[in-house]
Amino acid sequence: MTTDLFGEIAIHPGRRIAGRLVDVLATPSPDTFETAPVARLALGFEGVPGDRHAGFIRPAGGREPWYARGTEIRSGRQLSIVSVEDLAEVAAAMGLTEVAPAWIGANIVIRDVPRLSFLPAGTRLFFDGGAVVVVEGQNAPCRFAGAAIARRTGAASAELGFRAVARRLRGVVASVERPGAIEAGGAVAVKIPEQWIY
């Protein structure tokens, strides 16, 4: 006989939010961390062709301590998605006028989606033109992003400061479910699945 130690499971219904696509960015080369604005992103099943995080597999790193570093695993980090609102909060907490999405390697910048960084895994983002991406999880702040902010602002404390301040404000990582081209200025339909806490 199994005893339920957790009590009643709360189930929250799915819902939809309408957002706006502010900017799209890509890395100029696979060796570059920072991204740069582009006219459009041509999303394939592997992500953004030629981008640093493109591909179906990647080596495990510090975010996956249950694997030895370098172990090949499925990539759920094809895209980095951030929000204008979350980055403004990060910048204010760091005493900076801005934290530009390009500095931290973002691919997609969205506005009008409250607390975008808390979108649960399984959330789907539907873009004008038909492309669909699936949220895999939160994007943890990393030293590369902090170092880029420090370089760009001249604030030496930014490297460590970003990692402390941007936790749960760094956006989400996602993978492509349906390929297509996306361009800044379009609508984004955010479909949040039914959620429950186990």
C-alpha positions as CSV (number, residue, x, y, z in Angstrom):
1,M,0.0,0.0,0.0
2,T,1.3,3.4,-0.9
3,T,1.0,6.3,1.4
4,D,0.5,9.8,-0.1
5,L,2.9,12.0,1.8
6,F,2.2,15.0,-0.4
7,G,-1.5,15.6,0.2
8,E,-3.8,16.9,-2.5
9,I,-2.2,17.5,-5.9
10,A,-3.1,21.0,-7.2
11,I,-3.8,21.1,-10.9
12,H,-3.7,24.4,-12.8
13,P,-5.5,24.6,-16.1
14,G,-3.6,25.5,-19.3
15,R,-3.9,29.0,-20.6
16,R,-2.9,31.3,-23.4
17,I,-1.0,34.6,-23.4
18,A,-0.4,36.9,-26.4
19,G,3.1,38.4,-26.7
20,R,5.1,40.3,-29.2
21,L,8.3,39.3,-30.9
22,V,10.7,42.2,-30.3
23,D,14.0,41.0,-31.9
24,V,15.7,37.9,-33.3
25,L,19.4,37.3,-33.0
26,A,22.1,34.8,-34.0
27,T,25.7,34.2,-33.3
28,P,28.0,35.5,-36.1
29,S,29.9,32.2,-35.9
30,P,29.7,29.0,-33.9
31,D,32.7,30.1,-31.8
32,T,31.0,33.3,-30.6
33,F,29.0,33.6,-27.4
34,E,27.3,37.0,-28.0
35,T,24.6,37.2,-30.6
36,A,23.7,40.0,-33.1
37,P,20.4,41.1,-34.5
38,V,19.4,39.6,-37.8
39,A,16.5,40.3,-40.2
40,R,15.0,36.9,-39.6
41,L,15.7,33.5,-38.0
42,A,15.2,30.5,-40.2
43,L,14.5,27.9,-37.6
44,G,15.2,24.3,-38.6
45,F,14.7,21.2,-36.5
46,E,18.3,21.6,-35.3
47,G,17.6,25.2,-34.2
48,V,19.3,28.1,-36.0
49,P,21.7,26.7,-38.6
50,G,25.3,27.8,-37.9
51,D,24.4,29.1,-34.4
52,R,26.5,28.2,-31.4
53,H,23.7,26.0,-29.9
54,A,22.4,24.5,-33.2
55,G,22.2,20.7,-33.2
56,F,20.4,17.7,-31.8
57,I,23.1,16.7,-29.3
58,R,25.5,18.6,-27.1
59,P,28.1,17.8,-24.5
60,A,26.9,17.7,-20.8
61,G,28.3,20.5,-18.7
62,G,28.0,21.9,-15.2
63,R,24.2,22.1,-15.5
64,E,24.0,18.3,-15.7
65,P,26.0,17.0,-12.8
66,W,24.5,13.6,-13.1
67,Y,26.6,13.0,-16.2
68,A,30.4,13.2,-16.7
69,R,31.3,16.4,-18.4
70,G,31.4,15.9,-22.2
71,T,28.9,13.1,-22.3
72,E,26.8,13.4,-25.4
73,I,23.1,14.2,-24.5
74,R,20.1,15.4,-26.4
75,S,20.1,19.2,-26.8
76,G,17.2,21.0,-25.3
77,R,19.2,24.3,-25.6
78,Q,18.8,25.1,-29.3
79,L,17.3,28.6,-28.5
80,S,17.7,31.1,-25.8
81,I,14.5,33.2,-25.2
82,V,14.4,36.3,-23.0
83,S,11.9,39.0,-22.2
84,V,12.3,42.8,-22.3
85,E,10.7,43.0,-18.8
86,D,12.9,40.4,-17.1
87,L,16.1,41.9,-18.5
88,A,15.0,45.4,-17.3
89,E,14.6,43.9,-13.8
90,V,18.1,42.4,-14.0
91,A,19.7,45.6,-15.2
92,A,18.0,47.6,-12.4
93,A,19.1,45.2,-9.8
94,M,22.7,45.4,-11.1
95,G,22.6,49.2,-11.2
96,L,23.0,49.2,-15.0
97,T,21.0,51.2,-17.6
98,E,20.6,48.0,-19.7
99,V,21.5,44.3,-20.1
100,A,21.2,43.9,-23.9
101,P,19.9,40.5,-25.1
102,A,22.8,40.2,-27.5
103,W,25.4,40.4,-24.7
104,I,24.0,37.2,-23.0
105,G,23.6,35.2,-26.2
106,A,19.8,35.5,-26.6
107,N,18.1,34.4,-29.9
108,I,14.6,35.6,-29.3
109,V,13.4,38.6,-27.4
110,I,9.7,38.8,-26.4
111,R,7.6,41.4,-24.6
112,D,4.2,41.3,-22.9
113,V,4.6,37.8,-21.4
114,P,4.6,38.3,-17.6
115,R,7.5,36.4,-15.9
116,L,8.6,34.7,-19.1
117,S,11.4,33.1,-17.2
118,F,8.8,31.0,-15.3
119,L,7.2,29.5,-18.3
120,P,7.0,25.8,-17.5
121,A,8.6,23.1,-19.6
122,G,6.2,22.1,-22.3
123,T,5.0,25.6,-23.1
124,R,4.7,26.2,-26.8
125,L,5.4,29.4,-28.5
126,F,3.6,29.8,-31.9
127,F,5.0,32.5,-34.2
128,D,3.6,34.2,-37.2
129,G,4.5,32.1,-40.3
130,G,4.0,28.8,-38.5
131,A,7.2,28.2,-36.5
132,V,6.7,26.6,-33.1
133,V,9.2,26.1,-30.3
134,V,8.9,24.2,-27.0
135,V,10.2,25.5,-23.7
136,E,12.6,23.0,-22.2
137,G,13.3,24.9,-18.9
138,Q,14.8,27.9,-17.3
139,N,18.1,29.2,-18.5
140,A,20.6,29.4,-15.6
141,P,22.9,32.5,-15.6
142,C,26.4,31.6,-16.6
143,R,29.8,33.1,-16.4
144,F,30.0,33.8,-20.1
145,A,27.0,36.1,-19.9
146,G,28.4,37.8,-16.8
147,A,31.8,38.3,-18.5
148,A,30.1,39.8,-21.6
149,I,28.2,42.3,-19.5
150,A,31.3,43.2,-17.6
151,R,33.2,43.8,-20.9
152,R,30.3,45.8,-22.4
153,T,29.7,48.0,-19.3
154,G,33.1,48.2,-17.8
155,A,31.6,47.1,-14.5
156,A,34.0,44.4,-13.2
157,S,31.5,43.2,-10.6
158,A,29.0,42.3,-13.4
159,E,30.5,38.9,-14.0
160,L,29.6,37.6,-10.6
161,G,26.7,40.0,-10.1
162,F,24.8,38.8,-13.1
163,R,24.9,35.2,-11.9
164,A,23.5,36.2,-8.5
165,V,20.8,38.6,-9.7
166,A,19.6,36.9,-12.9
167,R,18.6,33.6,-11.3
168,R,15.1,32.9,-12.5
169,L,15.2,36.0,-14.7
170,R,17.5,34.8,-17.4
171,G,14.8,33.5,-19.7
172,V,14.2,30.0,-21.0
173,V,15.8,27.6,-23.3
174,A,13.8,25.9,-26.1
175,S,13.9,23.5,-29.0
176,V,12.2,23.7,-32.4
177,E,9.1,21.6,-32.8
178,R,8.0,23.0,-36.2
179,P,10.5,24.8,-38.4
180,G,9.8,28.2,-40.0
181,A,11.1,31.7,-40.3
182,I,10.5,34.3,-37.7
183,E,10.9,38.1,-37.8
184,A,10.8,40.8,-35.3
185,G,7.5,42.7,-34.9
186,G,5.2,39.7,-35.2
187,A,2.8,38.2,-32.6
188,V,3.7,35.3,-30.4
189,A,0.9,33.0,-29.1
190,V,2.1,31.4,-25.8
191,K,0.2,28.2,-24.9
192,I,0.9,27.1,-21.3
193,P,0.0,23.4,-20.7
194,E,-1.9,22.2,-17.7
195,Q,0.4,22.1,-14.7
196,W,0.6,20.2,-11.5
197,I,3.1,19.8,-8.6
198,Y,4.0,16.2,-7.8
